[in-house]
């Protein structure tokens, strides 16, 4: 069994859903050494998240942002954690709903994603900083 792990620092992204599949793959070329295994990606933040979804039509990412903002609105009177801004507590809730990690099968040195699937960074803050993700590849 082989294991490889790297921490990637992503540039600040605007609020929304962003494809980062290529950034992940370019950071861990050792994936090509795995015939059968897994890619695990973990984000080290509580106000951003990761998910897998459509990689072809950018309007899918726009609709994700619109809908999650509808589901988790800002400026709710019951929020107590507000000292970092109106987007902070909603960002924590969104990150918990979306998740902090993803796992993808590796087959013959490549991600075994569906043809229209890609890895999203879900940025939930208005003025985000750099984001750190840990990428782990393991298998035979």
C-alpha positions as CSV (number, residue, x, y, z in Angstrom):
1,X,0.0,0.0,0.0
2,X,1.3,3.5,-0.9
3,X,0.4,6.7,0.9
4,X,1.0,10.3,-0.2
5,X,-0.2,13.5,1.4
6,X,0.2,17.2,0.7
7,X,-1.2,20.4,2.0
8,X,-2.3,22.9,-0.7
9,X,-2.8,26.6,-0.1
10,X,-5.5,28.0,-2.4
11,X,-5.6,31.6,-3.2
12,X,-8.5,33.6,-1.8
13,X,-11.7,33.0,-3.9
14,X,-14.8,35.2,-4.0
15,X,-17.9,33.9,-2.3
16,X,-19.5,31.1,-4.3
17,X,-18.7,27.6,-5.6
18,X,-15.5,27.1,-7.5
19,X,-14.0,24.2,-9.5
20,X,-10.7,23.1,-8.0
21,X,-10.3,19.6,-9.5
22,X,-7.2,20.6,-11.6
23,X,-5.5,22.3,-8.7
24,X,-5.9,19.2,-6.6
25,X,-4.6,16.9,-9.4
26,X,-1.7,19.2,-10.2
27,X,-0.6,19.2,-6.6
28,X,-0.4,15.5,-6.1
29,X,1.0,13.9,-9.3
30,X,1.7,10.7,-7.3
31,X,-1.9,9.8,-8.0
32,X,-0.5,8.3,-11.2
33,X,1.2,5.6,-9.1
34,X,-2.0,4.2,-7.7
35,X,-3.8,1.5,-9.7
36,X,-6.7,1.1,-7.2
37,X,-7.2,3.4,-4.2
38,X,-8.8,6.6,-2.9
39,X,-8.3,10.3,-2.9
40,X,-9.3,12.1,0.2
41,X,-9.5,15.9,0.3
42,X,-10.1,17.8,3.6
43,X,-10.5,21.5,4.1
44,X,-8.9,23.0,7.3
45,X,-11.5,25.7,7.8
46,X,-15.0,26.2,9.4
47,X,-16.4,28.7,6.9
48,X,-15.7,27.0,3.6
49,X,-16.5,23.5,2.4
50,X,-16.0,20.9,-0.3
51,X,-18.4,19.0,-2.5
52,X,-18.6,17.2,-5.8
53,X,-20.9,18.2,-8.6
54,X,-21.3,19.3,-12.2
55,X,-18.1,20.6,-13.8
56,X,-19.6,21.7,-17.2
57,X,-22.2,24.3,-16.7
58,X,-21.2,27.3,-14.6
59,X,-24.9,28.1,-13.9
60,X,-25.0,25.0,-11.6
61,X,-22.5,26.7,-9.3
62,X,-24.4,30.0,-9.4
63,X,-27.6,28.1,-8.5
64,X,-25.9,26.4,-5.6
65,X,-24.9,29.8,-4.2
66,X,-28.4,31.2,-4.7
67,X,-30.1,28.2,-3.1
68,X,-27.8,27.8,-0.1
69,X,-28.1,31.6,0.6
70,X,-31.9,31.0,0.6
71,X,-31.6,28.0,2.9
72,X,-29.2,29.8,5.3
73,X,-29.9,33.5,5.2
74,X,-27.8,36.2,6.9
75,X,-28.9,38.6,9.6
76,X,-31.2,36.3,11.5
77,X,-32.2,37.7,14.9
78,X,-31.4,34.4,16.7
79,X,-27.7,34.3,15.6
80,X,-25.4,35.1,18.5
81,X,-22.1,34.5,16.8
82,X,-22.0,37.8,14.8
83,X,-18.9,39.7,15.7
84,X,-17.1,38.7,12.5
85,X,-19.9,40.0,10.2
86,X,-23.3,39.0,8.9
87,X,-21.8,36.3,6.7
88,X,-19.9,34.5,9.5
89,X,-22.5,32.4,11.3
90,X,-24.2,31.5,8.1
91,X,-20.8,30.4,6.7
92,X,-20.3,28.0,9.6
93,X,-23.7,26.5,9.1
94,X,-23.2,26.2,5.3
95,X,-19.8,24.5,5.8
96,X,-21.4,22.0,8.2
97,X,-24.2,21.2,5.7
98,X,-21.9,20.8,2.7
99,X,-19.1,19.0,4.5
100,X,-15.3,19.4,5.2
101,X,-14.1,16.4,3.1
102,X,-14.7,14.3,0.0
103,X,-13.4,10.9,-1.1
104,X,-13.1,9.8,-4.7
105,X,-12.0,6.4,-6.1
106,X,-8.7,6.2,-8.0
107,X,-8.6,3.7,-10.9
108,X,-5.5,3.2,-13.1
109,X,-3.9,6.4,-11.8
110,X,-6.9,8.6,-12.5
111,X,-9.8,9.9,-10.5
112,X,-12.8,7.7,-11.2
113,X,-15.3,10.6,-11.4
114,X,-18.4,10.7,-13.6
115,X,-17.9,12.6,-16.9
116,X,-19.6,15.7,-15.5
117,X,-18.2,15.7,-12.0
118,X,-15.7,18.0,-10.5
119,X,-14.4,19.0,-7.0
120,X,-15.9,22.3,-5.7
121,X,-14.4,24.7,-3.2
122,X,-17.5,26.2,-1.5
123,X,-16.5,29.6,-0.3
124,X,-19.1,30.9,2.2
125,X,-17.4,34.2,3.3
126,X,-17.6,37.6,1.6
127,X,-13.9,38.4,2.1
128,X,-12.1,35.0,2.5
129,X,-8.5,34.5,3.0
130,X,-6.3,31.7,1.6
131,X,-7.7,28.3,2.2
132,X,-5.7,25.2,3.1
133,X,-6.7,21.7,2.0
134,X,-5.0,18.4,2.8
135,X,-4.9,15.9,-0.1
136,X,-4.2,12.3,0.7
137,X,-3.8,9.5,-1.9
138,X,-3.6,5.9,-0.9
139,X,-3.8,2.5,-2.6
140,X,-2.1,-0.1,-4.5
